Amino acid sequence: MTSSPRSTAGILTALATVVALAGCAPGADAPAASSSASSAPPGVPSPAGTGAAGRSPGAAPTPEGTLVVTDFDADTVTFVDPARRGGAAGLGSVEVGTAPYGIAVGEDGTAWVATAEGVAVVDTRARERTALIPYATDTGPVTTGEYRGGGMGIALSPDGDRVYVGVNVPGARGVLEIIDAGERRVTGTVPVGRRPFDVDVSGDGRHVYATGHDSFDVTVIDTAGRTARRIEVAPYGTEGGLGSWLKPHYTAVRPSDGALLLPFEGERLAVVDPGSGRVRVERMTADTHQHGVTIGRDGTLYVVGTGPIDPSEDDGPSLTVRAPDGRERLIPLQGPHESVILSSGGRTAYVSGGFTRDGHWNGISVVDLVTGEVTRLPVGVRPLGMALL
């Protein structure tokens, strides 16, 4: 990818011709070779304890506080005990389907995993896949790689009754598929933007937000009428189109007022009013390309900086900790990362190392948010999405 640096005004886009990260290269074609299908037919229970897909007989129950991470370069999710160190943190893996991306876990311990083949249902206590729900949308051949078709962002309704998954359709607009969690089948679809990296739900469950990476937008879906409207989110403009680096990736919903927060380049934070569609831009300070984002109960924002677009101008990987009043603290990270989630107490951030551009690593960084100390755990296979049990 030949990327042109941002101008001093900070409003240029960068065109791509090399393999780029899962959010920044042209979102279109040339997917990798097809992967084999998973062990059970779609929509039916998987056999327990079969090969890599099942929990070993006599294995200890999954402890509270375990992380479940999606292995984008494998067909598995890996269970991680972040209290352990080194390779001992890995508690084993479960086969879920080709190239798993996003993950959401309900209060009952059921994990819903967006794969290229369908949404996998995992019993996290037994550590086994119990079903694979096929998509209603035709996404083409099952493939791997950053442009593969299939599920990307995924979220649960507040009551846990519905699963919302953003489905990438290579070369076309994406689709939000709505799954009945009890019946384990798709009950509706809504068109959204291209390559829906992230899916979020409003606190009252009345709206779903699908972040379209390649279309510079957030689609707001009314969950009652299943109607949709598009909000463009492009603080650098849309010049460069699919080849632009300066596109949205992930969104956080602010608890206090329901505003949508989308970081760009460690320079600009787009604050979106999902009701009016108005977009306001605030200054950020990390000066690095940014991907994953999450928000604490107190409104503190955590943003993953993946590293520079232009090494001569931009800073390296970092985790931004942004207070509700806009003050920021930067914690350096060793190498690119993708997603971030918080511990239940809010003192620790977990950052996945599974970046799809060169420089990813097979592990998770554990960040002590008080001291700034970072501990690296070598677990998983290019881990992208994470959930905390």
C-alpha positions as CSV (number, residue, x, y, z in Angstrom):
1,M,0.0,0.0,0.0
2,T,1.5,3.3,-1.0
3,S,0.1,5.7,1.7
4,S,0.6,9.4,1.3
5,P,1.2,11.2,4.6
6,R,-1.3,13.5,6.0
7,S,-0.8,17.2,5.2
8,T,-0.1,19.8,7.9
9,A,-3.9,20.4,7.9
10,G,-4.4,16.7,8.7
11,I,-7.1,16.2,6.0
12,L,-5.5,14.1,3.3
13,T,-6.3,10.4,2.7
14,A,-3.9,7.7,2.0
15,L,-4.2,5.2,-0.9
16,A,-3.3,1.6,-0.5
17,T,-1.7,-1.0,-2.6
18,V,-0.1,-3.4,-0.1
19,V,-1.8,-5.7,2.4
20,A,-3.1,-3.4,5.2
21,L,-4.7,-3.8,8.5
22,A,-8.3,-5.0,8.8
23,G,-9.5,-1.6,8.5
24,C,-7.4,0.4,6.3
25,A,-6.7,-1.3,3.0
26,P,-9.2,-1.2,0.2
27,G,-12.2,-3.3,1.2
28,A,-12.9,-5.4,-1.7
29,D,-11.4,-8.5,-3.3
30,A,-8.7,-11.1,-3.3
31,P,-9.7,-13.2,-0.2
32,A,-7.4,-16.0,0.9
33,A,-8.1,-19.6,0.1
34,S,-11.1,-21.4,1.5
35,S,-11.1,-23.1,4.9
36,S,-12.7,-26.4,5.7
37,A,-16.1,-26.5,7.2
38,S,-16.6,-27.0,10.9
39,S,-17.4,-30.3,12.5
40,A,-21.2,-29.9,12.8
41,P,-23.8,-28.9,10.3
42,P,-25.1,-25.3,10.6
43,G,-27.7,-24.7,13.2
44,V,-27.5,-28.1,14.9
45,P,-25.7,-29.0,18.1
46,S,-22.0,-29.9,17.9
47,P,-20.8,-33.1,19.4
48,A,-19.2,-32.6,22.8
49,G,-15.6,-33.5,23.5
50,T,-14.7,-34.2,19.8
51,G,-11.1,-33.4,19.0
52,A,-10.0,-29.8,19.4
53,A,-13.6,-28.6,19.6
54,G,-14.4,-30.2,22.9
55,R,-13.3,-29.7,26.4
56,S,-11.0,-32.4,27.7
57,P,-12.7,-35.0,30.0
58,G,-12.1,-34.0,33.6
59,A,-11.0,-30.5,32.8
60,A,-11.6,-28.0,35.6
61,P,-14.5,-25.6,35.2
62,T,-13.8,-22.3,33.5
63,P,-12.9,-19.8,36.3
64,E,-14.6,-16.5,36.7
65,G,-12.6,-13.7,35.2
66,T,-11.5,-15.8,32.2
67,L,-11.1,-14.1,28.9
68,V,-12.4,-15.6,25.7
69,V,-10.5,-14.4,22.6
70,T,-11.2,-15.1,18.9
71,D,-8.3,-16.6,16.9
72,F,-8.6,-14.9,13.5
73,D,-5.9,-17.0,12.0
74,A,-7.4,-20.2,13.3
75,D,-10.9,-21.6,13.6
76,T,-11.0,-21.4,17.4
77,V,-11.6,-19.3,20.4
78,T,-9.0,-19.5,23.2
79,F,-9.7,-19.3,26.9
80,V,-7.2,-17.2,28.9
81,D,-6.7,-16.8,32.6
82,P,-5.1,-13.3,32.8
83,A,-3.9,-14.0,36.4
84,R,-1.4,-16.6,35.1
85,R,1.8,-15.7,33.4
86,G,3.4,-16.8,30.1
87,G,2.0,-19.7,28.2
88,A,0.3,-21.0,31.3
89,A,-2.4,-18.3,30.9
90,G,-3.9,-20.4,28.0
91,L,-6.6,-22.7,29.2
92,G,-7.3,-24.4,25.8
93,S,-9.2,-23.7,22.7
94,V,-12.6,-24.6,21.1
95,E,-13.2,-24.9,17.4
96,V,-15.9,-22.5,16.3
97,G,-15.6,-21.9,12.6
98,T,-13.4,-20.2,10.0
99,A,-11.7,-16.9,10.8
100,P,-13.7,-15.8,14.0
101,Y,-13.9,-12.0,14.5
102,G,-16.2,-10.5,17.0
103,I,-17.5,-12.1,20.2
104,A,-20.3,-11.3,22.7
105,V,-21.1,-13.2,26.0
106,G,-24.4,-13.2,27.7
107,E,-25.1,-13.4,31.5
108,D,-25.8,-17.1,31.2
109,G,-22.2,-17.7,30.0
110,T,-23.2,-18.3,26.3
111,A,-20.7,-16.9,23.8
112,W,-21.8,-15.8,20.4
113,V,-18.9,-15.7,17.9
114,A,-19.0,-14.1,14.4
115,T,-17.2,-16.4,12.0
116,A,-16.9,-16.6,8.2
117,E,-19.3,-19.5,8.2
118,G,-22.0,-18.4,10.7
119,V,-22.5,-17.4,14.3
120,A,-21.0,-20.0,16.6
121,V,-22.7,-20.7,19.9
122,V,-20.3,-21.7,22.7
123,D,-21.0,-22.9,26.2
124,T,-18.2,-21.2,28.0
125,R,-18.7,-23.3,31.2
126,A,-18.4,-26.6,29.4
127,R,-16.0,-25.1,26.8
128,E,-17.7,-26.5,23.8
129,R,-19.5,-25.3,20.7
130,T,-23.2,-26.2,20.8
131,A,-24.4,-24.8,17.5
132,L,-23.5,-22.9,14.4
133,I,-26.2,-20.5,13.0
134,P,-25.8,-19.9,9.2
135,Y,-26.2,-16.4,7.8
136,A,-29.3,-15.5,5.8
137,T,-27.1,-13.4,3.6
138,D,-25.0,-14.9,0.7
139,T,-21.4,-13.9,1.5
140,G,-19.8,-16.0,-1.2
141,P,-17.2,-18.8,-0.6
142,V,-16.0,-19.3,3.0
143,T,-12.5,-17.7,3.1
144,T,-10.0,-16.2,5.5
145,G,-8.2,-12.9,5.6
146,E,-9.2,-9.4,6.3
147,Y,-11.6,-9.1,3.4
148,R,-13.4,-12.4,4.0
149,G,-17.1,-12.4,4.0
150,G,-19.2,-13.2,7.0
151,G,-19.7,-11.8,10.5
152,M,-17.6,-9.0,12.0
153,G,-19.0,-6.9,14.8
154,I,-21.5,-8.6,17.1
155,A,-23.6,-7.5,20.1
156,L,-26.4,-8.7,22.4
157,S,-29.6,-6.9,23.3
158,P,-29.7,-5.8,26.9
159,D,-32.2,-8.6,27.8
160,G,-30.0,-11.2,25.9
161,D,-32.9,-12.3,23.7
162,R,-31.4,-11.1,20.4
163,V,-28.0,-11.2,18.8
164,Y,-27.0,-8.6,16.3
165,V,-24.2,-9.4,13.9
166,G,-22.7,-7.2,11.2
167,V,-22.1,-9.3,8.1
168,N,-19.6,-8.3,5.5
169,V,-20.5,-9.0,1.9
170,P,-17.3,-8.6,-0.2
171,G,-17.7,-5.8,-2.8
172,A,-21.1,-4.7,-1.5
173,R,-23.0,-3.2,1.4
174,G,-23.0,-5.0,4.6
175,V,-26.0,-6.5,6.4
176,L,-27.1,-6.5,10.0
177,E,-28.6,-9.9,10.8
178,I,-30.9,-10.3,13.8
179,I,-30.8,-13.7,15.6
180,D,-33.4,-15.0,18.1
181,A,-31.1,-16.3,20.9
182,G,-33.7,-18.8,22.1
183,E,-34.6,-20.2,18.7
184,R,-31.0,-19.8,17.4
185,R,-32.0,-18.7,13.9
186,V,-31.9,-15.5,11.9
187,T,-35.2,-13.6,12.1
188,G,-34.5,-10.5,10.1
189,T,-31.9,-8.5,8.1
190,V,-31.2,-4.8,7.6
191,P,-28.8,-3.3,5.1
192,V,-25.9,-1.3,6.7
193,G,-22.6,0.1,5.6
194,R,-19.7,-1.7,4.0
195,R,-17.5,-3.9,6.2
196,P,-19.4,-3.5,9.5
197,F,-16.4,-3.7,11.9
198,D,-18.4,-3.0,15.0
199,V,-21.9,-3.4,16.3
200,D,-23.2,-1.7,19.4
201,V,-26.5,-1.4,21.2
202,S,-28.1,1.5,23.0
203,G,-28.5,1.2,26.8
204,D,-32.3,0.9,26.4
205,G,-32.0,-1.6,23.6
206,R,-34.1,0.5,21.2
207,H,-31.3,1.1,18.7
208,V,-28.4,-0.8,17.2
209,Y,-25.4,1.0,15.7
210,A,-23.4,-0.6,12.9
211,T,-20.0,1.0,12.1
212,G,-19.3,0.8,8.3
213,H,-15.6,1.0,7.9
214,D,-15.5,1.2,4.1
215,S,-18.5,3.6,3.8
216,F,-17.5,6.2,6.4
217,D,-20.6,5.8,8.4
218,V,-22.7,4.5,11.3
219,T,-26.1,3.0,10.5
220,V,-28.7,3.5,13.2
221,I,-31.2,0.7,13.3
222,D,-34.6,1.1,15.2
223,T,-35.0,-2.4,16.7
224,A,-38.8,-2.1,16.8
225,G,-39.5,-1.2,13.2
226,R,-36.1,-2.5,11.9
227,T,-35.7,0.8,9.9
228,A,-32.3,2.2,9.3
229,R,-30.7,5.6,8.7
230,R,-27.2,6.5,7.8
231,I,-24.9,9.0,9.6
232,E,-21.7,9.9,7.8
233,V,-18.7,10.0,10.2
234,A,-15.7,11.3,8.3
235,P,-13.8,14.0,10.1
236,Y,-11.1,13.9,7.4
237,G,-13.5,13.8,4.5
238,T,-14.1,10.8,2.2
239,E,-11.5,11.5,-0.4
240,G,-9.7,8.3,-1.3
241,G,-12.8,6.1,-0.9
242,L,-12.0,2.5,-0.3
243,G,-8.3,3.2,-0.3
244,S,-8.4,5.8,2.5
245,W,-6.7,5.1,5.8
246,L,-8.8,7.7,7.6
247,K,-12.0,5.7,8.1
248,P,-14.0,4.7,11.2
249,H,-13.3,1.4,12.9
250,Y,-14.9,0.9,16.3
251,T,-17.5,2.8,18.3
252,A,-18.2,3.3,22.0
253,V,-21.6,4.3,23.4
254,R,-21.2,6.9,26.2
255,P,-23.2,5.8,29.2
256,S,-24.2,9.3,30.3
257,D,-26.0,10.5,27.2
258,G,-25.8,7.7,24.6
259,A,-23.4,9.6,22.3
260,L,-21.3,7.5,19.9
261,L,-17.5,8.0,20.2
262,L,-15.3,7.2,17.3
263,P,-11.5,7.9,17.4
264,F,-9.4,8.8,14.4
265,E,-5.6,8.9,14.1
266,G,-5.0,9.9,17.7
267,E,-6.0,13.4,16.5
268,R,-9.7,13.6,16.3
269,L,-12.6,12.1,18.3
270,A,-15.9,12.1,16.5
271,V,-18.8,12.6,19.0
272,V,-22.0,11.6,17.2
273,D,-25.6,12.3,18.4
274,P,-27.4,9.3,17.1
275,G,-30.8,11.0,17.3
276,S,-30.0,14.2,15.4
277,G,-27.1,12.8,13.3
278,R,-24.9,15.8,14.3
279,V,-21.2,15.1,14.5
280,R,-18.9,17.2,16.7
281,V,-15.1,16.7,16.7
282,E,-12.8,16.9,19.7
283,R,-9.0,16.9,19.8
284,M,-7.0,13.8,20.7
285,T,-3.3,13.6,21.4
286,A,-1.9,10.1,20.7
287,D,-1.0,10.9,17.0
288,T,-1.2,7.3,15.9
289,H,-3.6,5.2,13.8
290,Q,-6.4,4.0,16.0
291,H,-8.7,0.9,16.1
292,G,-10.3,-0.7,19.2
293,V,-12.2,1.3,21.7
294,T,-14.2,0.7,24.9
295,I,-15.6,2.9,27.7
296,G,-15.8,2.5,31.4
297,R,-18.9,3.1,33.6
298,D,-17.5,6.5,34.6
299,G,-17.2,7.6,31.0
300,T,-13.4,7.1,30.7
301,L,-12.5,6.1,27.1
302,Y,-9.9,3.6,26.2
303,V,-8.5,3.6,22.6
304,V,-6.0,1.3,21.0
305,G,-3.3,3.1,18.9
306,T,-2.0,0.6,16.3
307,G,1.1,2.5,15.2
308,P,1.9,5.1,12.5
309,I,0.5,5.5,9.0
310,D,3.6,7.5,8.2
311,P,6.6,6.7,10.5
312,S,8.2,10.0,9.8
313,E,5.1,11.9,11.2
314,D,3.2,9.6,13.6
315,D,3.9,8.0,16.9
316,G,4.0,4.3,17.8
317,P,1.4,2.0,19.3
318,S,-0.3,3.0,22.5
319,L,-3.3,2.8,24.7
320,T,-5.1,6.2,25.2
321,V,-6.9,6.7,28.5
322,R,-9.2,9.6,28.0
323,A,-11.0,11.1,31.0
324,P,-14.6,12.4,30.7
325,D,-13.2,16.0,30.7
326,G,-10.9,15.2,27.7
327,R,-7.6,14.9,29.5
328,E,-5.6,12.0,28.1
329,R,-2.8,9.7,29.3
330,L,-0.9,7.5,26.9
331,I,0.5,4.1,27.8
332,P,3.0,2.8,25.2
333,L,2.4,-0.7,23.8
334,Q,4.9,-3.0,22.2
335,G,3.7,-3.5,18.6
336,P,0.2,-3.1,17.0
337,H,-2.9,-4.3,18.8
338,E,-6.6,-4.4,17.8
339,S,-9.2,-4.5,20.6
340,V,-9.5,-3.5,24.2
341,I,-11.8,-4.5,27.1
342,L,-11.7,-3.8,30.8
343,S,-11.6,-6.0,33.9
344,S,-14.7,-6.1,36.0
345,G,-13.1,-3.8,38.6
346,G,-11.8,-1.4,35.9
347,R,-8.2,-1.4,37.0
348,T,-6.9,-3.5,34.2
349,A,-7.2,-3.3,30.4
350,Y,-6.8,-6.3,28.1
351,V,-5.5,-5.5,24.6
352,S,-5.5,-8.1,21.8
353,G,-2.3,-8.4,19.7
354,G,-4.1,-9.9,16.7
355,F,-3.6,-7.1,14.2
356,T,-4.2,-8.1,10.5
357,R,-1.3,-6.0,9.1
358,D,2.3,-7.0,9.4
359,G,3.5,-6.7,13.0
360,H,0.7,-8.6,14.8
361,W,1.6,-11.0,17.5
362,N,-0.1,-14.1,19.1
363,G,-0.9,-12.7,22.5
364,I,-2.6,-10.2,24.7
365,S,-1.2,-7.3,26.6
366,V,-2.4,-6.9,30.2
367,V,-2.2,-3.2,31.1
368,D,-2.3,-2.0,34.8
369,L,-4.2,1.3,34.4
370,V,-2.9,2.6,37.7
371,T,0.9,1.9,37.3
372,G,1.0,1.8,33.5
373,E,2.8,-1.6,33.7
374,V,2.2,-3.8,30.6
375,T,2.5,-7.7,30.8
376,R,2.4,-9.7,27.6
377,L,0.7,-13.1,27.6
378,P,1.6,-15.3,24.6
379,V,-1.8,-16.9,23.9
380,G,-4.1,-17.4,21.0
381,V,-3.6,-17.2,17.2
382,R,-3.8,-13.6,16.0
383,P,-6.5,-12.8,18.6
384,L,-8.9,-10.1,17.6
385,G,-12.1,-10.0,19.6
386,M,-12.3,-10.5,23.4
387,A,-15.0,-11.0,26.1
388,L,-14.7,-11.3,29.8
389,L,-16.6,-14.0,31.7
